[in-house]
Amino acid sequence: MSAVHLQQIRKAFAGTDVLKGVDIDVKEHEFLVFVGPSGCGKSTLLRSIAGLERIDSGHVVIEGEDVTELEPSQRGVAMVFQSYALYPHMSVYENIAFGLRMIKLPEAQIKERVHRAAEILQIGQLLERRPRALSGGQRQRVAIGRSIVREPKVFLFDEPLSNLDAALRVQMRLELIKLHKQLNATMIYVTHDQTEAMTMADRIVVLNHGQVEQIGSPLELYRTPRNRFVAGFIGSPKMNFLDVRLLNKDARGVTIELPGGASLGVPCNGDGLEAGQNVVLGIRPEHFAESANGDTDAALTGELMVIEHLGSETLLHVRLADDRVIQVKGPGESAAVEGQTLKANFSTRHVHLFREDGMALEGKRPVYEEMRVS
């Protein structure tokens, strides 16, 4: 049974459609992440599950019960917000216990639940402190503890790490992953950070303009994006896109003309395409190799314009002969120098092709392996 079933969820603000018929099934005990650019509707969708936004049409079903018309407190969900929203005049213990006191739970049960949550979150030594005496990460743990004690059916997280610094975000990501496993709970998490989504999710929902672009595991979205939007959003640095011309097609696939004039055969379904038509070639920066040794089928050649040394890796910005720029990911100890001519080799197994409408050409399932750039 689905923990949460969203059926044709629609929501508009001031005549502008924000959610346009969203259908999603969240599995029991799943860590599902909503990801997408600002304004795509992910937070509105989360708030609709919580009951904080009244949807215009559709149904929200939680563990088999239609809760569309129920108040937030009756839905069996707990939400952790971007802001910690802690009461500054209360201790950590009182902040965590506040919601339980509002529903008049016996004090003995409140104490038991608060101490159990504090043990899970490793904040037992902080229970007597006030929020002003806590770090950002500690405050976020208190906010999560406030959710745990309610023993909800579903946890909802609305960009809970965005106020933390980079190092603390990494630490809290690991804590949330461990918490999910420890509680064996259903969690729905909203973020605009695709790195967070890739590292935390069992499955990712990619949203764009209020619609679901694709749902799948992190590697499914990385390896087989269904359209150009997903291909460009998942992966860092993002995929390189180049407009190329279709030379011909046959039963084996299509042949395209690369920048520089070379041709390349790609095994994929070219139904509906005609010779001379434009398609979009996609290659991730990590799937180029400066050395031609190994499994390479073609290359793009250009002038190395900018080098970004990032420690464990180097990002090379290469300008092709037609002034288009691609990114090539190399090793941290790359000896490349600005101004040199760089030949970036690649295999057809790492090529993505997209129609002019942005949809991926079907019939190709690339095999991803580690490729070395020297």
C-alpha positions in Angstrom: 0.0 0.0 0.0 1.2 3.5 -0.8 2.0 5.6 2.3 0.9 8.7 0.4 -1.1 8.9 -2.9 -1.4 12.2 -4.7 -4.1 12.2 -7.3 -4.4 15.0 -9.9 -3.4 17.7 -7.4 -4.1 21.2 -8.8 -3.5 24.6 -7.2 -3.5 28.1 -8.5 -2.6 31.5 -6.9 -4.2 34.6 -8.3 -5.1 32.8 -11.5 -1.6 31.3 -12.0 -1.4 27.5 -12.0 1.2 26.4 -9.6 0.4 22.6 -9.5 -1.0 21.2 -12.8 -2.4 17.8 -12.1 0.3 16.1 -10.1 0.1 12.3 -9.6 2.6 10.7 -7.2 2.7 7.5 -5.2 5.0 7.5 -2.2 5.9 4.0 -0.9 5.8 3.0 2.7 9.1 3.7 4.5 10.5 5.5 1.4 12.7 8.6 1.4 11.2 10.6 -1.5 12.7 13.9 -2.5 11.0 16.7 -4.5 13.5 18.6 -6.4 13.3 21.4 -9.0 14.2 25.1 -9.6 12.7 27.9 -7.5 9.0 28.4 -8.3 8.4 24.9 -9.7 5.8 24.1 -7.0 7.7 21.7 -4.8 7.0 23.5 -1.5 3.4 24.1 -2.4 3.0 20.4 -3.1 4.5 19.6 0.3 2.3 22.1 2.1 -0.7 20.6 0.3 0.1 17.1 1.7 0.4 18.7 5.2 -2.9 20.6 4.8 -1.3 24.0 5.1 -2.5 24.8 1.5 -6.0 23.9 0.4 -5.8 22.4 -3.1 -8.3 23.4 -5.8 -8.9 19.9 -7.0 -7.6 16.4 -6.6 -7.1 14.0 -3.6 -4.5 13.5 -0.9 -4.6 9.9 0.5 -2.4 9.0 3.5 -2.3 5.3 4.4 -5.5 4.6 2.6 -7.5 7.5 4.1 -8.6 10.4 2.0 -7.4 13.4 4.1 -8.1 16.1 1.5 -10.7 17.9 3.6 -9.0 17.2 7.0 -7.2 19.8 9.1 -3.4 19.6 9.3 -3.5 18.2 12.9 -5.8 15.4 11.8 -3.6 14.1 8.9 -1.0 12.2 10.9 2.0 14.1 9.4 4.7 16.2 11.0 6.5 19.0 9.1 10.0 20.4 9.6 10.4 23.9 8.1 13.3 25.8 6.7 13.2 28.1 9.7 13.6 26.4 13.0 10.6 28.2 14.5 11.6 27.5 18.1 10.2 29.4 21.1 13.1 31.5 22.4 11.8 31.6 26.0 11.4 27.8 26.3 14.1 25.2 26.9 14.8 22.5 24.4 12.8 20.1 26.5 9.8 22.5 26.5 10.1 23.2 22.8 10.0 19.5 21.9 7.2 18.8 24.4 5.0 21.8 23.4 2.9 20.0 20.8 2.3 17.0 23.0 1.0 19.3 25.8 -1.3 21.0 23.3 -3.1 17.6 22.8 -3.0 17.0 26.6 -0.9 13.9 26.6 -0.1 12.7 30.1 3.2 14.2 31.4 4.8 10.7 31.9 4.3 9.9 28.2 5.6 13.4 27.2 8.7 12.8 29.2 9.2 9.4 27.7 8.8 10.6 24.2 11.0 13.7 24.6 13.9 11.7 26.1 13.6 9.0 23.4 13.7 11.6 20.6 16.6 13.3 22.4 18.5 10.0 22.5 17.9 9.4 18.8 19.1 12.9 17.9 21.9 12.9 20.4 20.8 16.1 22.1 20.1 14.7 25.6 22.7 17.0 27.1 21.0 20.1 25.6 17.4 19.6 27.0 17.8 22.4 29.6 19.3 25.0 27.2 17.5 27.8 25.4 17.6 28.1 21.6 20.0 31.1 21.7 22.6 28.8 23.3 22.5 26.3 20.4 24.3 26.1 17.1 22.3 26.0 13.8 22.7 22.2 13.5 21.5 21.8 17.1 18.5 24.0 16.5 17.6 21.9 13.5 17.8 18.7 15.5 15.4 20.2 18.1 13.0 21.0 15.3 13.2 17.4 14.0 12.8 16.2 17.6 9.5 18.1 17.8 8.3 16.1 14.8 9.6 12.7 16.1 7.7 12.9 19.4 4.4 13.2 17.5 5.0 9.7 16.0 3.6 10.7 12.6 2.7 8.5 9.7 4.7 10.7 7.4 7.6 13.2 8.0 7.6 16.3 5.7 10.8 18.3 5.3 10.8 21.7 3.6 14.4 22.6 2.7 15.5 22.1 6.4 19.2 22.4 5.7 19.3 25.6 3.6 20.1 27.9 6.5 23.2 25.8 7.5 26.8 26.3 6.2 28.2 23.9 3.7 30.1 21.6 6.1 27.1 21.4 8.5 24.8 20.6 5.6 26.9 17.6 4.7 26.8 16.4 8.4 23.1 16.9 8.7 22.5 15.0 5.4 24.2 12.0 7.0 22.2 12.4 10.2 18.9 12.5 8.3 19.8 9.4 6.3 20.6 7.6 9.5 17.4 8.9 11.1 15.4 7.5 8.3 16.9 4.1 8.6 16.5 4.1 12.4 12.9 5.2 12.4 12.0 3.2 9.3 9.7 6.0 8.5 8.1 7.5 5.4 9.8 10.8 4.6 9.1 13.4 1.9 11.8 16.0 1.5 11.9 19.2 -0.5 15.1 20.8 -1.8 16.4 22.9 -4.7 19.8 21.3 -4.3 20.2 18.3 -6.6 23.3 17.1 -4.7 21.1 16.7 -1.6 18.5 14.9 -3.6 21.1 12.5 -5.2 22.7 11.6 -1.9 19.6 11.2 0.3 16.7 9.9 -1.8 15.4 6.4 -2.5 13.6 8.1 -5.4 13.5 11.6 -6.7 10.6 13.5 -8.2 11.8 16.2 -10.6 9.3 19.1 -10.8 9.1 21.9 -13.3 6.4 24.5 -13.7 4.0 22.5 -11.5 4.4 19.3 -13.4 6.3 16.0 -12.8 9.1 15.7 -15.4 10.3 12.3 -14.1 10.3 10.0 -11.1 13.1 7.5 -10.4 16.1 6.5 -8.4 19.0 8.9 -8.4 21.0 6.8 -10.8 18.0 6.2 -13.1 17.6 10.0 -13.5 21.3 10.4 -14.0 21.7 7.6 -16.6 18.4 7.8 -18.5 16.8 11.2 -18.2 13.5 11.3 -20.2 14.0 14.8 -21.4 16.5 17.7 -21.6 15.3 19.4 -18.5 16.0 16.4 -16.3 19.3 15.8 -18.0 20.4 19.4 -17.3 19.1 19.5 -13.7 20.5 16.2 -12.5 24.3 16.1 -12.4 27.0 18.6 -11.3 28.4 20.3 -13.3 25.4 20.0 -15.6 25.4 18.2 -18.9 26.8 19.8 -22.0 24.2 20.4 -24.8 25.1 21.0 -28.4 22.8 21.6 -31.4 23.8 19.1 -34.1 22.4 18.1 -37.5 20.9 14.7 -38.3 22.7 13.2 -41.3 20.7 10.0 -41.8 19.0 7.2 -39.9 18.5 3.5 -40.4 17.6 0.4 -38.4 20.8 0.6 -36.3 20.2 4.2 -35.2 21.0 7.7 -36.4 24.1 9.5 -37.7 24.8 13.0 -36.6 27.3 15.7 -37.6 29.5 16.8 -34.8 31.0 20.3 -34.4 34.0 20.3 -36.6 32.3 18.2 -39.3 32.9 14.6 -38.2 30.0 12.2 -38.2 29.0 9.9 -35.4 26.6 6.9 -35.4 24.4 6.6 -32.3 22.2 3.5 -31.6 18.8 4.9 -30.8 15.3 5.2 -32.2 15.0 8.0 -34.7 11.3 7.5 -35.5 9.8 10.8 -36.7 13.1 12.4 -37.5 14.3 13.3 -41.0 17.8 13.9 -42.5 18.8 17.5 -42.1 16.8 18.0 -38.9 18.4 19.5 -35.8 18.7 17.4 -32.6 20.5 18.2 -29.4 23.6 16.2 -28.3 24.2 15.8 -24.6 27.5 14.7 -22.9 28.3 15.0 -19.2 31.6 16.7 -18.4 32.8 13.5 -16.5 32.3 11.4 -19.6 35.0 13.1 -21.7 38.6 11.8 -21.7 41.6 13.8 -22.8 43.4 10.6 -23.6 42.2 8.6 -26.6 43.2 5.4 -24.9 40.4 3.0 -24.1 36.8 3.0 -25.3 36.4 6.2 -27.3 34.5 6.7 -30.6 34.8 10.5 -31.3 36.2 13.7 -30.0 35.5 17.4 -29.8 38.5 19.7 -30.2 38.9 23.3 -29.0 40.9 25.9 -27.1 41.2 25.6 -23.3 39.8 29.0 -22.1 39.4 28.6 -18.3 40.7 26.1 -15.7 39.0 25.7 -12.3 41.1 23.7 -9.9 38.7 22.2 -7.3 41.2 20.0 -5.4 40.0 16.5 -6.2 39.1 17.4 -9.7 39.7 20.1 -12.3 36.9 21.7 -14.5 38.1 22.6 -18.0 36.2 25.1 -20.1 36.9 24.5 -23.8 35.8 26.7 -26.6 35.1 24.9 -29.9 35.8 26.2 -33.3 32.2 27.6 -33.6 32.6 29.5 -30.3 30.4 27.1 -28.3 31.9 26.2 -24.9 31.9 22.8 -23.3 32.9 21.7 -19.8 35.3 18.8 -19.4 36.0 17.3 -15.9 39.6 16.3 -15.3 41.7 15.0 -12.3 42.8 17.3 -9.5 46.4 17.1 -10.7 45.6 18.1 -14.3 48.6 19.5 -16.1 46.4 21.4 -18.6 47.2 25.0 -19.3 45.1 27.9 -20.6 45.4 28.5 -24.4 46.3 24.9 -25.3 44.3 22.9 -27.8 42.4 20.2 -26.0 40.9 17.1 -27.6 38.1 15.7 -25.5 37.3 12.1 -26.5 34.1 10.3 -25.7 32.2 7.1 -26.3 28.7 6.8 -27.9 27.7 4.9 -24.8 27.8 8.2 -22.9 25.9 10.2 -25.5 22.3 11.5 -25.0 20.2 12.7 -27.9 17.2 14.9 -27.6 14.5 16.0 -30.0 13.8 19.7 -30.6 10.9 19.4 -28.2 13.4 18.3 -25.5 12.3 14.6 -25.3 15.1 12.0 -25.3 15.4 9.7 -28.2 14.5 6.2 -27.0 16.1 2.8 -27.5 19.4 3.7 -26.0 20.5 2.6 -22.5 24.1 3.9 -21.9 26.5 1.9 -19.7 28.4 4.2 -17.4 31.9 3.4 -16.4 34.7 5.5 -14.8 36.5 7.5 -17.5 39.9 9.0 -16.9 40.9 12.5 -17.9 44.6 13.3 -17.8 
